[in-house]
Amino acid sequence: MVPNMLVPAWKNIDACANGGDKSESGGRCVMADANKGDDTDRVELFERMTEVLGRAQQTMTEFWVSESAKPGAAPEGGALFGQWAAAWSDWASAFAASDSARLTALAGDYWEDTAKLWAAVLDGRSEEIPAAAEVKGRRLAGDAWETAPIFDLLRRSYLLASHYIEKWPETLDGVSDADRRKLAFESKQLVDAMSPANFAALNPEVLEEARRTNGESLTRGLANLLADLKRGKLTMTDEDAFEVGGNVAVTPGKVIFEGPLFQLIQYAPTTDDVYETPLLILPPWINKYYILDLTPAKSLIRWAVEQGFTVYVVSWAQGSAAPGGTGFEDFAIEGELKAIDLVLAASGAESAHVVGYCVAGSVLAATLAYMAATGQQAKVASATFFTSQVDFTEAGDLLHFIRAPMLDTVQKLVAEKGYLDGRWLATSFNFLRPADLLWNYVVNNYLKGKENAPFDLLYWNSDPTDVPGRFVTEYLTWLYRDNLLAKPGAIRVGGVAVDLRQVQTPAYIQAGKDDHIAPAVSCFKMTRAFGGEHRFLLAGSGHIAGVVNPPASGKYGYWALPAGVPTPATLEEFQQGAVETKGSWWPDWAGWLVPRSGAKVKARVPGAAKGFPAIEDAPGRYVRERIA
């Protein structure tokens, strides 16, 4: 067993792929002849690899020549370096504060488990492998990792070390819970980055693909990498398979208003009559609105139209095209409040249901407080919040990025351009779940040289938007760093010190159980922020799938309290008393809206209202503008 374990990986994989004996060692491949093949085979292999390396060199030369002619952009890698430097500083300080006895015990447990692992693998006793070294995820599973014992030992050694690295913050004394969570997050980032799957020479699947394709996979991977460097982003899907207005964002409607900050879309009715109270959806301006109109089967917009609502949606302009100095206050008054007034004028209704998604929901809370203070609260019949936060004390892993090196980098980027490049922001969000949203594609695209499959959700995720610089800095510092929105009077909108407690508007508050961007525990705090009635609903899944879950999908489920049961003080208490319902939560939301929607009126036709002619067909030109 030991000699076979030390056979060079490439030879062992090659032998197994070509009929090596798998009868021994529980199905693992044992080479019948490590030197199988003659000199002719080696010459052919050498020639193929020389050709591959030559094409790779040509590809890189063409890339350098084409890119050298372009104006140089300021390097943004300093942000990552600064984050890692800050993390090392955190770890050094925490290590000094560690309980030496607990740290020594943890180290002892690690070395004991390491000895058990080696003994179990070398002797073929899989039942004695420590639990922490068991393969649970997809990235290190598969036959290729089982083929050569060296790779099996490598992955299990990594999993074992990862387990103890992630347990290390538990040994710390004298640190706050917030600092302990930050250290745990940084440890997980390190663990995900150091996975052997991320390195070509350590990933048997990469080596097998290179052998199978005579090295072509490596050339394709290099070409994919250089193409992404040109785009300035990581490609996640076949972007040629989709077109905004072609097979995504296709619900019929008209753009009825266009300004420097947004277009307003009114969607065509599918019923003869509609509810008197229209529905206005405010998507986040750090993404594009068509996440709510991906395909007809997944479209919340289309579904709401079919329920008898007159639906209006704001389509935000690219942040690079927005007026200079556009900030939090501008999005509240010139964005959200103006959209509300436009909808009331176009529909003839006295009030509207207003939906705020993510960051748009956070700003909507401030907008409602401003409206309450200025006598305009009656314009909004109800407010719905999709995965939104107003108290950022438990805002999840994004809090760990809000530190001096990152804020300094944002300030520099904003000072240069006046806006933050959406690709930079998208990469930051991907780092919240790097194993799924970063390293998985690095391995597939660059190391294996594979092409991405079409996926509408990932197409949307790969269509980022630039964000006005002033808003970015205010949002990160006012809300995430200083938590000002939760402090009465700390933020001023239109000269008014906003106080969320003055908001009496009925609120429907939705959160995602597995949301990693706006955690459910953070969204739940909104139930204590306002002064009016509310309904809190916890949806299955996360930030996107928890919202975009049409009834026809039959997926997930949601939790809500029985009628008449008051919302408790904590999310944990809510979960104890909530009743689970299988499937989509959209019907529950519609059932909450309808009693607040007035009588039925004749369906409103987009472009027919006086003063609101149809400018162009939905989805409009703002959403079609791409930055990459």
Buried (B, 14 or more C-beta within 10 A) or exposed (E): EEEBBEBEBBBBBBBBBEEBBBEEBEEBBBBEEBEBBEEEEEEEBEEBBEBBEEBBEEBBEEBEEEEEEEEEEEEBEBBBEBBBEBBEEBBEEBEEEBBEEBBEEBEEBBEEBBEBBEEBBEEEEEEEBBEBBEBEEEBBEEEBBBBBBBBBBBBBBBBBBBBBBBBBBEBBEEBEEEBBBBBBBBBBBBBBBBBBBBEBEBBBBBBBBBBEBBBBBBBBBBBBBBEBEEBBBBBBBBBEBBEBBEBBBBBEBBBBBBBEBBBBBBBBBBBEEBBBBBBBBBBBBBBBBBBBBBBEEBBBBBBBBEBBBBBBBBBBBBBBBBEEEBBBBBBBBBBBBBBBEBBBBBBEBEBBBBBBBBBBBBBBBBBBBBBBBEEBBEBBBBBBBBBBBBBBEBBBBBBBBBBEBBBEBBBBBBEEBBBBBBBBBBBBBBBBBBBBBBBBBBBBBBBBBBEBEEBBBBBBBBBBBBBBBBBBBBBBBBBBBBBBBBEEEBBBBBEBEBBBEBBBBBBBBBBBBBBBBBBBBBBBBBBBBBEBEBBBBBBBBBBBBBBBBBEEEEBBBBBBBEEEEEBBEEBEEBBEBBEEBEBBBBEBBBEBBBEBBBEEBEBBEBBEBEEBEBBEBBBBBBBBBBBB
